[in-house]
Amino acid sequence: MGRRGYPAEFRRKVLDLVESGRPVADVAKALGISDQTIHTWRRQDRIDKGLEPG
């Protein structure tokens, strides 16, 4: 298994902020993470929920 740099709780809070309508770029800048990281987490979350093929 690969190393995960952020706890699951942190990732969930980031996704909740984005889902509430905050722009990905704003959330990423405020928390010091990359836009791409958030997009990757969001895509994986959608796959896990069965909303997107994985």
mmCIF entry with sequence, helices, sheets and N, C-alpha, C, O atoms, coordinates in Angstrom:
data_MODEL
# 
_entry.id   MODEL 
# 
_entity.id                         1 
_entity.type                       polymer 
_entity.pdbx_number_of_molecules   1 
# 
_entity_poly.entity_id                      1 
_entity_poly.type                           'polypeptide(L)' 
_entity_poly.nstd_linkage                   no 
_entity_poly.nstd_monomer                   no 
_entity_poly.pdbx_seq_one_letter_code       MGRRGYPAEFRRKVLDLVESGRPVADVAKALGISDQTIHTWRRQDRIDKGLEPG 
_entity_poly.pdbx_seq_one_letter_code_can   MGRRGYPAEFRRKVLDLVESGRPVADVAKALGISDQTIHTWRRQDRIDKGLEPG 
_entity_poly.pdbx_strand_id                 A 
# 
loop_
_entity_poly_seq.entity_id 
_entity_poly_seq.num 
_entity_poly_seq.mon_id 
_entity_poly_seq.hetero 
1 1  MET n 
1 2  GLY n 
1 3  ARG n 
1 4  ARG n 
1 5  GLY n 
1 6  TYR n 
1 7  PRO n 
1 8  ALA n 
1 9  GLU n 
1 10 PHE n 
1 11 ARG n 
1 12 ARG n 
1 13 LYS n 
1 14 VAL n 
1 15 LEU n 
1 16 ASP n 
1 17 LEU n 
1 18 VAL n 
1 19 GLU n 
1 20 SER n 
1 21 GLY n 
1 22 ARG n 
1 23 PRO n 
1 24 VAL n 
1 25 ALA n 
1 26 ASP n 
1 27 VAL n 
1 28 ALA n 
1 29 LYS n 
1 30 ALA n 
1 31 LEU n 
1 32 GLY n 
1 33 ILE n 
1 34 SER n 
1 35 ASP n 
1 36 GLN n 
1 37 THR n 
1 38 ILE n 
1 39 HIS n 
1 40 THR n 
1 41 TRP n 
1 42 ARG n 
1 43 ARG n 
1 44 GLN n 
1 45 ASP n 
1 46 ARG n 
1 47 ILE n 
1 48 ASP n 
1 49 LYS n 
1 50 GLY n 
1 51 LEU n 
1 52 GLU n 
1 53 PRO n 
1 54 GLY n 
# 
_struct_asym.id          A 
_struct_asym.entity_id   1 
# 
loop_
_struct_conf.conf_type_id 
_struct_conf.id 
_struct_conf.pdbx_PDB_helix_id 
_struct_conf.beg_label_comp_id 
_struct_conf.beg_label_asym_id 
_struct_conf.beg_label_seq_id 
_struct_conf.pdbx_beg_PDB_ins_code 
_struct_conf.end_label_comp_id 
_struct_conf.end_label_asym_id 
_struct_conf.end_label_seq_id 
_struct_conf.pdbx_end_PDB_ins_code 
_struct_conf.beg_auth_comp_id 
_struct_conf.beg_auth_asym_id 
_struct_conf.beg_auth_seq_id 
_struct_conf.end_auth_comp_id 
_struct_conf.end_auth_asym_id 
_struct_conf.end_auth_seq_id 
_struct_conf.pdbx_PDB_helix_class 
_struct_conf.details 
_struct_conf.pdbx_PDB_helix_length 
HELX_P HELX_P1 AA1 ALA A 8  ? GLU A 19 ? ALA A 8  GLU A 19 1 ? 12 
HELX_P HELX_P2 AA2 VAL A 24 ? LEU A 31 ? VAL A 24 LEU A 31 1 ? 8  
HELX_P HELX_P3 AA3 ASP A 35 ? ASP A 48 ? ASP A 35 ASP A 48 1 ? 14 
# 
_struct_conf_type.id          HELX_P 
_struct_conf_type.criteria    ? 
_struct_conf_type.reference   ? 
# 
loop_
_atom_site.group_PDB 
_atom_site.id 
_atom_site.type_symbol 
_atom_site.label_atom_id 
_atom_site.label_alt_id 
_atom_site.label_comp_id 
_atom_site.label_asym_id 
_atom_site.label_entity_id 
_atom_site.label_seq_id 
_atom_site.pdbx_PDB_ins_code 
_atom_site.Cartn_x 
_atom_site.Cartn_y 
_atom_site.Cartn_z 
_atom_site.occupancy 
_atom_site.B_iso_or_equiv 
_atom_site.pdbx_formal_charge 
_atom_site.auth_seq_id 
_atom_site.auth_comp_id 
_atom_site.auth_asym_id 
_atom_site.auth_atom_id 
_atom_site.pdbx_PDB_model_num 
ATOM 1   N N  . MET A 1 1  ? 0.837   -1.185 0.000   1.00 0.00 ? 1  MET A N  1 
ATOM 2   C CA . MET A 1 1  ? 0.000   0.000  0.000   1.00 0.00 ? 1  MET A CA 1 
ATOM 3   C C  . MET A 1 1  ? 0.876   1.241  0.000   1.00 0.00 ? 1  MET A C  1 
ATOM 4   O O  . MET A 1 1  ? 1.963   1.260  0.577   1.00 0.00 ? 1  MET A O  1 
ATOM 5   N N  . GLY A 1 2  ? 0.378   2.265  -0.657  1.00 0.00 ? 2  GLY A N  1 
ATOM 6   C CA . GLY A 1 2  ? 1.115   3.518  -0.710  1.00 0.00 ? 2  GLY A CA 1 
ATOM 7   C C  . GLY A 1 2  ? 0.938   4.328  0.557   1.00 0.00 ? 2  GLY A C  1 
ATOM 8   O O  . GLY A 1 2  ? -0.034  4.158  1.292   1.00 0.00 ? 2  GLY A O  1 
ATOM 9   N N  . ARG A 1 3  ? 1.869   5.187  0.794   1.00 0.00 ? 3  ARG A N  1 
ATOM 10  C CA . ARG A 1 3  ? 1.798   6.057  1.969   1.00 0.00 ? 3  ARG A CA 1 
ATOM 11  C C  . ARG A 1 3  ? 0.791   7.173  1.708   1.00 0.00 ? 3  ARG A C  1 
ATOM 12  O O  . ARG A 1 3  ? 0.786   7.757  0.625   1.00 0.00 ? 3  ARG A O  1 
ATOM 13  N N  . ARG A 1 4  ? -0.029  7.464  2.651   1.00 0.00 ? 4  ARG A N  1 
ATOM 14  C CA . ARG A 1 4  ? -0.978  8.563  2.521   1.00 0.00 ? 4  ARG A CA 1 
ATOM 15  C C  . ARG A 1 4  ? -0.504  9.689  3.430   1.00 0.00 ? 4  ARG A C  1 
ATOM 16  O O  . ARG A 1 4  ? -0.309  9.491  4.629   1.00 0.00 ? 4  ARG A O  1 
ATOM 17  N N  . GLY A 1 5  ? -0.323  10.865 2.852   1.00 0.00 ? 5  GLY A N  1 
ATOM 18  C CA . GLY A 1 5  ? 0.237   11.983 3.589   1.00 0.00 ? 5  GLY A CA 1 
ATOM 19  C C  . GLY A 1 5  ? -0.744  12.729 4.457   1.00 0.00 ? 5  GLY A C  1 
ATOM 20  O O  . GLY A 1 5  ? -0.325  13.462 5.353   1.00 0.00 ? 5  GLY A O  1 
ATOM 21  N N  . TYR A 1 6  ? -2.037  12.571 4.227   1.00 0.00 ? 6  TYR A N  1 
ATOM 22  C CA . TYR A 1 6  ? -3.032  13.313 4.991   1.00 0.00 ? 6  TYR A CA 1 
ATOM 23  C C  . TYR A 1 6  ? -4.027  12.333 5.610   1.00 0.00 ? 6  TYR A C  1 
ATOM 24  O O  . TYR A 1 6  ? -4.408  11.346 4.980   1.00 0.00 ? 6  TYR A O  1 
ATOM 25  N N  . PRO A 1 7  ? -4.445  12.607 6.839   1.00 0.00 ? 7  PRO A N  1 
ATOM 26  C CA . PRO A 1 7  ? -5.437  11.736 7.476   1.00 0.00 ? 7  PRO A CA 1 
ATOM 27  C C  . PRO A 1 7  ? -6.781  11.785 6.745   1.00 0.00 ? 7  PRO A C  1 
ATOM 28  O O  . PRO A 1 7  ? -7.120  12.785 6.112   1.00 0.00 ? 7  PRO A O  1 
ATOM 29  N N  . ALA A 1 8  ? -7.519  10.719 6.841   1.00 0.00 ? 8  ALA A N  1 
ATOM 30  C CA . ALA A 1 8  ? -8.827  10.633 6.174   1.00 0.00 ? 8  ALA A CA 1 
ATOM 31  C C  . ALA A 1 8  ? -9.764  11.750 6.632   1.00 0.00 ? 8  ALA A C  1 
ATOM 32  O O  . ALA A 1 8  ? -10.548 12.262 5.832   1.00 0.00 ? 8  ALA A O  1 
ATOM 33  N N  . GLU A 1 9  ? -9.695  12.131 7.894   1.00 0.00 ? 9  GLU A N  1 
ATOM 34  C CA . GLU A 1 9  ? -10.567 13.184 8.417   1.00 0.00 ? 9  GLU A CA 1 
ATOM 35  C C  . GLU A 1 9  ? -10.276 14.518 7.724   1.00 0.00 ? 9  GLU A C  1 
ATOM 36  O O  . GLU A 1 9  ? -11.196 15.273 7.411   1.00 0.00 ? 9  GLU A O  1 
ATOM 37  N N  . PHE A 1 10 ? -9.001  14.802 7.489   1.00 0.00 ? 10 PHE A N  1 
ATOM 38  C CA . PHE A 1 10 ? -8.608  16.032 6.806   1.00 0.00 ? 10 PHE A CA 1 
ATOM 39  C C  . PHE A 1 10 ? -9.124  16.022 5.366   1.00 0.00 ? 10 PHE A C  1 
ATOM 40  O O  . PHE A 1 10 ? -9.678  17.014 4.893   1.00 0.00 ? 10 PHE A O  1 
ATOM 41  N N  . ARG A 1 11 ? -8.939  14.902 4.677   1.00 0.00 ? 11 ARG A N  1 
ATOM 42  C CA . ARG A 1 11 ? -9.411  14.794 3.301   1.00 0.00 ? 11 ARG A CA 1 
ATOM 43  C C  . ARG A 1 11 ? -10.926 15.000 3.235   1.00 0.00 ? 11 ARG A C  1 
ATOM 44  O O  . ARG A 1 11 ? -11.424 15.678 2.336   1.00 0.00 ? 11 ARG A O  1 
ATOM 45  N N  . ARG A 1 12 ? -11.657 14.413 4.188   1.00 0.00 ? 12 ARG A N  1 
ATOM 46  C CA . ARG A 1 12 ? -13.118 14.565 4.218   1.00 0.00 ? 12 ARG A CA 1 
ATOM 47  C C  . ARG A 1 12 ? -13.508 16.025 4.420   1.00 0.00 ? 12 ARG A C  1 
ATOM 48  O O  . ARG A 1 12 ? -14.430 16.508 3.764   1.00 0.00 ? 12 ARG A O  1 
ATOM 49  N N  . LYS A 1 13 ? -12.829 16.733 5.311   1.00 0.00 ? 13 LYS A N  1 
ATOM 50  C CA . LYS A 1 13 ? -13.141 18.143 5.562   1.00 0.00 ? 13 LYS A CA 1 
ATOM 51  C C  . LYS A 1 13 ? -12.874 18.986 4.322   1.00 0.00 ? 13 LYS A C  1 
ATOM 52  O O  . LYS A 1 13 ? -13.644 19.894 4.008   1.00 0.00 ? 13 LYS A O  1 
ATOM 53  N N  . VAL A 1 14 ? -11.783 18.686 3.615   1.00 0.00 ? 14 VAL A N  1 
ATOM 54  C CA . VAL A 1 14 ? -11.467 19.404 2.374   1.00 0.00 ? 14 VAL A CA 1 
ATOM 55  C C  . VAL A 1 14 ? -12.577 19.175 1.353   1.00 0.00 ? 14 VAL A C  1 
ATOM 56  O O  . VAL A 1 14 ? -13.054 20.127 0.735   1.00 0.00 ? 14 VAL A O  1 
ATOM 57  N N  . LEU A 1 15 ? -12.988 17.934 1.171   1.00 0.00 ? 15 LEU A N  1 
ATOM 58  C CA . LEU A 1 15 ? -14.043 17.631 0.210   1.00 0.00 ? 15 LEU A CA 1 
ATOM 59  C C  . LEU A 1 15 ? -15.366 18.274 0.615   1.00 0.00 ? 15 LEU A C  1 
ATOM 60  O O  . LEU A 1 15 ? -16.126 18.715 -0.248  1.00 0.00 ? 15 LEU A O  1 
ATOM 61  N N  . ASP A 1 16 ? -15.648 18.332 1.904   1.00 0.00 ? 16 ASP A N  1 
ATOM 62  C CA . ASP A 1 16 ? -16.869 18.984 2.376   1.00 0.00 ? 16 ASP A CA 1 
ATOM 63  C C  . ASP A 1 16 ? -16.854 20.470 2.034   1.00 0.00 ? 16 ASP A C  1 
ATOM 64  O O  . ASP A 1 16 ? -17.880 21.027 1.641   1.00 0.00 ? 16 ASP A O  1 
ATOM 65  N N  . LEU A 1 17 ? -15.699 21.113 2.181   1.00 0.00 ? 17 LEU A N  1 
ATOM 66  C CA . LEU A 1 17 ? -15.590 22.534 1.829   1.00 0.00 ? 17 LEU A CA 1 
ATOM 67  C C  . LEU A 1 17 ? -15.860 22.750 0.350   1.00 0.00 ? 17 LEU A C  1 
ATOM 68  O O  . LEU A 1 17 ? -16.576 23.677 -0.028  1.00 0.00 ? 17 LEU A O  1 
ATOM 69  N N  . VAL A 1 18 ? -15.287 21.893 -0.485  1.00 0.00 ? 18 VAL A N  1 
ATOM 70  C CA . VAL A 1 18 ? -15.474 22.019 -1.934  1.00 0.00 ? 18 VAL A CA 1 
ATOM 71  C C  . VAL A 1 18 ? -16.929 21.734 -2.299  1.00 0.00 ? 18 VAL A C  1 
ATOM 72  O O  . VAL A 1 18 ? -17.510 22.435 -3.128  1.00 0.00 ? 18 VAL A O  1 
ATOM 73  N N  . GLU A 1 19 ? -17.513 20.722 -1.693  1.00 0.00 ? 19 GLU A N  1 
ATOM 74  C CA . GLU A 1 19 ? -18.906 20.375 -1.989  1.00 0.00 ? 19 GLU A CA 1 
ATOM 75  C C  . GLU A 1 19 ? -19.879 21.459 -1.519  1.00 0.00 ? 19 GLU A C  1 
ATOM 76  O O  . GLU A 1 19 ? -20.986 21.570 -2.046  1.00 0.00 ? 19 GLU A O  1 
ATOM 77  N N  . SER A 1 20 ? -19.470 22.255 -0.535  1.00 0.00 ? 20 SER A N  1 
ATOM 78  C CA . SER A 1 20 ? -20.333 23.329 -0.043  1.00 0.00 ? 20 SER A CA 1 
ATOM 79  C C  . SER A 1 20 ? -20.309 24.547 -0.965  1.00 0.00 ? 20 SER A C  1 
ATOM 80  O O  . SER A 1 20 ? -21.042 25.513 -0.751  1.00 0.00 ? 20 SER A O  1 
ATOM 81  N N  . GLY A 1 21 ? -19.451 24.490 -2.003  1.00 0.00 ? 21 GLY A N  1 
ATOM 82  C CA . GLY A 1 21 ? -19.445 25.572 -2.979  1.00 0.00 ? 21 GLY A CA 1 
ATOM 83  C C  . GLY A 1 21 ? -18.175 26.398 -3.032  1.00 0.00 ? 21 GLY A C  1 
ATOM 84  O O  . GLY A 1 21 ? -18.040 27.264 -3.897  1.00 0.00 ? 21 GLY A O  1 
ATOM 85  N N  . ARG A 1 22 ? -17.249 26.150 -2.133  1.00 0.00 ? 22 ARG A N  1 
ATOM 86  C CA . ARG A 1 22 ? -16.000 26.912 -2.173  1.00 0.00 ? 22 ARG A CA 1 
ATOM 87  C C  . ARG A 1 22 ? -15.148 26.446 -3.351  1.00 0.00 ? 22 ARG A C  1 
ATOM 88  O O  . ARG A 1 22 ? -15.047 25.246 -3.608  1.00 0.00 ? 22 ARG A O  1 
ATOM 89  N N  . PRO A 1 23 ? -14.538 27.385 -4.066  1.00 0.00 ? 23 PRO A N  1 
ATOM 90  C CA . PRO A 1 23 ? -13.688 27.008 -5.203  1.00 0.00 ? 23 PRO A CA 1 
ATOM 91  C C  . PRO A 1 23 ? -12.482 26.180 -4.763  1.00 0.00 ? 23 PRO A C  1 
ATOM 92  O O  . PRO A 1 23 ? -11.881 26.439 -3.721  1.00 0.00 ? 23 PRO A O  1 
ATOM 93  N N  . VAL A 1 24 ? -12.142 25.183 -5.577  1.00 0.00 ? 24 VAL A N  1 
ATOM 94  C CA . VAL A 1 24 ? -11.017 24.305 -5.276  1.00 0.00 ? 24 VAL A CA 1 
ATOM 95  C C  . VAL A 1 24 ? -9.741  25.123 -5.052  1.00 0.00 ? 24 VAL A C  1 
ATOM 96  O O  . VAL A 1 24 ? -8.987  24.855 -4.117  1.00 0.00 ? 24 VAL A O  1 
ATOM 97  N N  . ALA A 1 25 ? -9.502  26.112 -5.905  1.00 0.00 ? 25 ALA A N  1 
ATOM 98  C CA . ALA A 1 25 ? -8.285  26.917 -5.790  1.00 0.00 ? 25 ALA A CA 1 
ATOM 99  C C  . ALA A 1 25 ? -8.213  27.646 -4.451  1.00 0.00 ? 25 ALA A C  1 
ATOM 100 O O  . ALA A 1 25 ? -7.139  27.745 -3.858  1.00 0.00 ? 25 ALA A O  1 
ATOM 101 N N  . ASP A 1 26 ? -9.350  28.157 -3.968  1.00 0.00 ? 26 ASP A N  1 
ATOM 102 C CA . ASP A 1 26 ? -9.373  28.865 -2.687  1.00 0.00 ? 26 ASP A CA 1 
ATOM 103 C C  . ASP A 1 26 ? -9.084  27.926 -1.521  1.00 0.00 ? 26 ASP A C  1 
ATOM 104 O O  . ASP A 1 26 ? -8.310  28.255 -0.622  1.00 0.00 ? 26 ASP A O  1 
ATOM 105 N N  . VAL A 1 27 ? -9.710  26.763 -1.549  1.00 0.00 ? 27 VAL A N  1 
ATOM 106 C CA . VAL A 1 27 ? -9.499  25.777 -0.485  1.00 0.00 ? 27 VAL A CA 1 
ATOM 107 C C  . VAL A 1 27 ? -8.043  25.320 -0.479  1.00 0.00 ? 27 VAL A C  1 
ATOM 108 O O  . VAL A 1 27 ? -7.413  25.235 0.576   1.00 0.00 ? 27 VAL A O  1 
ATOM 109 N N  . ALA A 1 28 ? -7.520  25.026 -1.663  1.00 0.00 ? 28 ALA A N  1 
ATOM 110 C CA . ALA A 1 28 ? -6.133  24.563 -1.768  1.00 0.00 ? 28 ALA A CA 1 
ATOM 111 C C  . ALA A 1 28 ? -5.165  25.603 -1.223  1.00 0.00 ? 28 ALA A C  1 
ATOM 112 O O  . ALA A 1 28 ? -4.256  25.270 -0.463  1.00 0.00 ? 28 ALA A O  1 
ATOM 113 N N  . LYS A 1 29 ? -5.355  26.842 -1.603  1.00 0.00 ? 29 LYS A N  1 
ATOM 114 C CA . LYS A 1 29 ? -4.455  27.910 -1.151  1.00 0.00 ? 29 LYS A CA 1 
ATOM 115 C C  . LYS A 1 29 ? -4.555  28.105 0.356   1.00 0.00 ? 29 LYS A C  1 
ATOM 116 O O  . LYS A 1 29 ? -3.538  28.248 1.035   1.00 0.00 ? 29 LYS A O  1 
ATOM 117 N N  . ALA A 1 30 ? -5.776  28.110 0.880   1.00 0.00 ? 30 ALA A N  1 
ATOM 118 C CA . ALA A 1 30 ? -5.988  28.328 2.308   1.00 0.00 ? 30 ALA A CA 1 
ATOM 119 C C  . ALA A 1 30 ? -5.349  27.225 3.157   1.00 0.00 ? 30 ALA A C  1 
ATOM 120 O O  . ALA A 1 30 ? -4.875  27.480 4.264   1.00 0.00 ? 30 ALA A O  1 
ATOM 121 N N  . LEU A 1 31 ? -5.340  25.999 2.628   1.00 0.00 ? 31 LEU A N  1 
ATOM 122 C CA . LEU A 1 31 ? -4.837  24.865 3.407   1.00 0.00 ? 31 LEU A CA 1 
ATOM 123 C C  . LEU A 1 31 ? -3.423  24.441 3.020   1.00 0.00 ? 31 LEU A C  1 
ATOM 124 O O  . LEU A 1 31 ? -2.856  23.536 3.631   1.00 0.00 ? 31 LEU A O  1 
ATOM 125 N N  . GLY A 1 32 ? -2.856  25.090 2.011   1.00 0.00 ? 32 GLY A N  1 
ATOM 126 C CA . GLY A 1 32 ? -1.480  24.789 1.624   1.00 0.00 ? 32 GLY A CA 1 
ATOM 127 C C  . GLY A 1 32 ? -1.308  23.452 0.917   1.00 0.00 ? 32 GLY A C  1 
ATOM 128 O O  . GLY A 1 32 ? -0.278  22.793 1.060   1.00 0.00 ? 32 GLY A O  1 
ATOM 129 N N  . ILE A 1 33 ? -2.323  23.056 0.154   1.00 0.00 ? 33 ILE A N  1 
ATOM 130 C CA . ILE A 1 33 ? -2.225  21.834 -0.641  1.00 0.00 ? 33 ILE A CA 1 
ATOM 131 C C  . ILE A 1 33 ? -2.487  22.191 -2.101  1.00 0.00 ? 33 ILE A C  1 
ATOM 132 O O  . ILE A 1 33 ? -2.967  23.286 -2.394  1.00 0.00 ? 33 ILE A O  1 
ATOM 133 N N  . SER A 1 34 ? -2.181  21.285 -3.005  1.00 0.00 ? 34 SER A N  1 
ATOM 134 C CA . SER A 1 34 ? -2.335  21.598 -4.426  1.00 0.00 ? 34 SER A CA 1 
ATOM 135 C C  . SER A 1 34 ? -3.766  21.359 -4.897  1.00 0.00 ? 34 SER A C  1 
ATOM 136 O O  . SER A 1 34 ? -4.505  20.544 -4.344  1.00 0.00 ? 34 SER A O  1 
ATOM 137 N N  . ASP A 1 35 ? -4.126  22.107 -5.946  1.00 0.00 ? 35 ASP A N  1 
ATOM 138 C CA . ASP A 1 35 ? -5.434  21.909 -6.582  1.00 0.00 ? 35 ASP A CA 1 
ATOM 139 C C  . ASP A 1 35 ? -5.577  20.467 -7.049  1.00 0.00 ? 35 ASP A C  1 
ATOM 140 O O  . ASP A 1 35 ? -6.627  19.847 -6.883  1.00 0.00 ? 35 ASP A O  1 
ATOM 141 N N  . GLN A 1 36 ? -4.506  19.946 -7.635  1.00 0.00 ? 36 GLN A N  1 
ATOM 142 C CA . GLN A 1 36 ? -4.543  18.591 -8.192  1.00 0.00 ? 36 GLN A CA 1 
ATOM 143 C C  . GLN A 1 36 ? -4.832  17.557 -7.108  1.00 0.00 ? 36 GLN A C  1 
ATOM 144 O O  . GLN A 1 36 ? -5.543  16.584 -7.353  1.00 0.00 ? 36 GLN A O  1 
ATOM 145 N N  . THR A 1 37 ? -4.290  17.761 -5.926  1.00 0.00 ? 37 THR A N  1 
ATOM 146 C CA . THR A 1 37 ? -4.551  16.849 -4.812  1.00 0.00 ? 37 THR A CA 1 
ATOM 147 C C  . THR A 1 37 ? -6.045  16.795 -4.517  1.00 0.00 ? 37 THR A C  1 
ATOM 148 O O  . THR A 1 37 ? -6.612  15.716 -4.344  1.00 0.00 ? 37 THR A O  1 
ATOM 149 N N  . ILE A 1 38 ? -6.674  17.959 -4.461  1.00 0.00 ? 38 ILE A N  1 
ATOM 150 C CA . ILE A 1 38 ? -8.111  18.010 -4.178  1.00 0.00 ? 38 ILE A CA 1 
ATOM 151 C C  . ILE A 1 38 ? -8.902  17.350 -5.301  1.00 0.00 ? 38 ILE A C  1 
ATOM 152 O O  . ILE A 1 38 ? -9.847  16.608 -5.032  1.00 0.00 ? 38 ILE A O  1 
ATOM 153 N N  . HIS A 1 39 ? -8.536  17.603 -6.548  1.00 0.00 ? 39 HIS A N  1 
ATOM 154 C CA . HIS A 1 39 ? -9.237  16.973 -7.664  1.00 0.00 ? 39 HIS A CA 1 
ATOM 155 C C  . HIS A 1 39 ? -9.099  15.449 -7.606  1.00 0.00 ? 39 HIS A C  1 
ATOM 156 O O  . HIS A 1 39 ? -10.051 14.722 -7.892  1.00 0.00 ? 39 HIS A O  1 
ATOM 157 N N  . THR A 1 40 ? -7.918  14.977 -7.238  1.00 0.00 ? 40 THR A N  1 
ATOM 158 C CA . THR A 1 40 ? -7.694  13.531 -7.116  1.00 0.00 ? 40 THR A CA 1 
ATOM 159 C C  . THR A 1 40 ? -8.572  12.951 -6.007  1.00 0.00 ? 40 THR A C  1 
ATOM 160 O O  . THR A 1 40 ? -9.204  11.910 -6.192  1.00 0.00 ? 40 THR A O  1 
ATOM 161 N N  . TRP A 1 41 ? -8.611  13.615 -4.873  1.00 0.00 ? 41 TRP A N  1 
ATOM 162 C CA . TRP A 1 41 ? -9.440  13.141 -3.759  1.00 0.00 ? 41 TRP A CA 1 
ATOM 163 C C  . TRP A 1 41 ? -10.908 13.142 -4.142  1.00 0.00 ? 41 TRP A C  1 
ATOM 164 O O  . TRP A 1 41 ? -11.640 12.209 -3.816  1.00 0.00 ? 41 TRP A O  1 
ATOM 165 N N  . ARG A 1 42 ? -11.343 14.200 -4.842  1.00 0.00 ? 42 ARG A N  1 
ATOM 166 C CA . ARG A 1 42 ? -12.748 14.304 -5.231  1.00 0.00 ? 42 ARG A CA 1 
ATOM 167 C C  . ARG A 1 42 ? -13.117 13.190 -6.210  1.00 0.00 ? 42 ARG A C  1 
ATOM 168 O O  . ARG A 1 42 ? -14.184 12.586 -6.094  1.00 0.00 ? 42 ARG A O  1 
ATOM 169 N N  . ARG A 1 43 ? -12.239 12.919 -7.166  1.00 0.00 ? 43 ARG A N  1 
ATOM 170 C CA . ARG A 1 43 ? -12.508 11.845 -8.125  1.00 0.00 ? 43 ARG A CA 1 
ATOM 171 C C  . ARG A 1 43 ? -12.594 10.498 -7.409  1.00 0.00 ? 43 ARG A C  1 
ATOM 172 O O  . ARG A 1 43 ? -13.495 9.705  -7.684  1.00 0.00 ? 43 ARG A O  1 
ATOM 173 N N  . GLN A 1 44 ? -11.664 10.237 -6.496  1.00 0.00 ? 44 GLN A N  1 
ATOM 174 C CA . GLN A 1 44 ? -11.688 8.972  -5.768  1.00 0.00 ? 44 GLN A CA 1 
ATOM 175 C C  . GLN A 1 44 ? -12.947 8.858  -4.921  1.00 0.00 ? 44 GLN A C  1 
ATOM 176 O O  . GLN A 1 44 ? -13.528 7.777  -4.821  1.00 0.00 ? 44 GLN A O  1 
ATOM 177 N N  . ASP A 1 45 ? -13.369 9.944  -4.318  1.00 0.00 ? 45 ASP A N  1 
ATOM 178 C CA . ASP A 1 45 ? -14.582 9.943  -3.514  1.00 0.00 ? 45 ASP A CA 1 
ATOM 179 C C  . ASP A 1 45 ? -15.799 9.604  -4.375  1.00 0.00 ? 45 ASP A C  1 
ATOM 180 O O  . ASP A 1 45 ? -16.673 8.848  -3.952  1.00 0.00 ? 45 ASP A O  1 
ATOM 181 N N  . ARG A 1 46 ? -15.851 10.168 -5.583  1.00 0.00 ? 46 ARG A N  1 
ATOM 182 C CA . ARG A 1 46 ? -16.955 9.868  -6.489  1.00 0.00 ? 46 ARG A CA 1 
ATOM 183 C C  . ARG A 1 46 ? -16.926 8.416  -6.940  1.00 0.00 ? 46 ARG A C  1 
ATOM 184 O O  . ARG A 1 46 ? -17.979 7.796  -7.093  1.00 0.00 ? 46 ARG A O  1 
ATOM 185 N N  . ILE A 1 47 ? -15.755 7.872  -7.151  1.00 0.00 ? 47 ILE A N  1 
ATOM 186 C CA . ILE A 1 47 ? -15.628 6.455  -7.510  1.00 0.00 ? 47 ILE A CA 1 
ATOM 187 C C  . ILE A 1 47 ? -16.097 5.590  -6.351  1.00 0.00 ? 47 ILE A C  1 
ATOM 188 O O  . ILE A 1 47 ? -16.847 4.634  -6.547  1.00 0.00 ? 47 ILE A O  1 
ATOM 189 N N  . ASP A 1 48 ? -15.658 5.922  -5.148  1.00 0.00 ? 48 ASP A N  1 
ATOM 190 C CA . ASP A 1 48 ? -16.040 5.147  -3.959  1.00 0.00 ? 48 ASP A CA 1 
ATOM 191 C C  . ASP A 1 48 ? -17.559 5.158  -3.731  1.00 0.00 ? 48 ASP A C  1 
ATOM 192 O O  . ASP A 1 48 ? -18.126 4.182  -3.240  1.00 0.00 ? 48 ASP A O  1 
ATOM 193 N N  . LYS A 1 49 ? -18.205 6.265  -4.092  1.00 0.00 ? 49 LYS A N  1 
ATOM 194 C CA . LYS A 1 49 ? -19.657 6.378  -3.915  1.00 0.00 ? 49 LYS A CA 1 
ATOM 195 C C  . LYS A 1 49 ? -20.437 5.772  -5.093  1.00 0.00 ? 49 LYS A C  1 
ATOM 196 O O  . LYS A 1 49 ? -21.667 5.740  -5.077  1.00 0.00 ? 49 LYS A O  1 
ATOM 197 N N  . GLY A 1 50 ? -19.707 5.292  -6.115  1.00 0.00 ? 50 GLY A N  1 
ATOM 198 C CA . GLY A 1 50 ? -20.357 4.687  -7.264  1.00 0.00 ? 50 GLY A CA 1 
ATOM 199 C C  . GLY A 1 50 ? -20.921 5.682  -8.259  1.00 0.00 ? 50 GLY A C  1 
ATOM 200 O O  . GLY A 1 50 ? -21.734 5.320  -9.110  1.00 0.00 ? 50 GLY A O  1 
ATOM 201 N N  . LEU A 1 51 ? -20.492 6.948  -8.160  1.00 0.00 ? 51 LEU A N  1 
ATOM 202 C CA . LEU A 1 51 ? -20.992 7.986  -9.051  1.00 0.00 ? 51 LEU A CA 1 
ATOM 203 C C  . LEU A 1 51 ? -20.170 8.107  -10.331 1.00 0.00 ? 51 LEU A C  1 
ATOM 204 O O  . LEU A 1 51 ? -20.586 8.751  -11.294 1.00 0.00 ? 51 LEU A O  1 
ATOM 205 N N  . GLU A 1 52 ? -19.006 7.482  -10.324 1.00 0.00 ? 52 GLU A N  1 
ATOM 206 C CA . GLU A 1 52 ? -18.099 7.568  -11.458 1.00 0.00 ? 52 GLU A CA 1 
ATOM 207 C C  . GLU A 1 52 ? -17.422 6.200  -11.618 1.00 0.00 ? 52 GLU A C  1 
ATOM 208 O O  . GLU A 1 52 ? -17.103 5.544  -10.626 1.00 0.00 ? 52 GLU A O  1 
ATOM 209 N N  . PRO A 1 53 ? -17.207 5.776  -12.858 1.00 0.00 ? 53 PRO A N  1 
ATOM 210 C CA . PRO A 1 53 ? -16.526 4.481  -13.017 1.00 0.00 ? 53 PRO A CA 1 
ATOM 211 C C  . PRO A 1 53 ? -15.071 4.561  -12.575 1.00 0.00 ? 53 PRO A C  1 
ATOM 212 O O  . PRO A 1 53 ? -14.415 5.588  -12.750 1.00 0.00 ? 53 PRO A O  1 
ATOM 213 N N  . GLY A 1 54 ? -14.586 3.501  -12.018 1.00 0.00 ? 54 GLY A N  1 
ATOM 214 C CA . GLY A 1 54 ? -13.209 3.496  -11.535 1.00 0.00 ? 54 GLY A CA 1 
ATOM 215 C C  . GLY A 1 54 ? -12.530 2.327  -12.036 1.00 0.00 ? 54 GLY A C  1 
ATOM 216 O O  . GLY A 1 54 ? -11.351 2.127  -11.746 1.00 0.00 ? 54 GLY A O  1 
# 
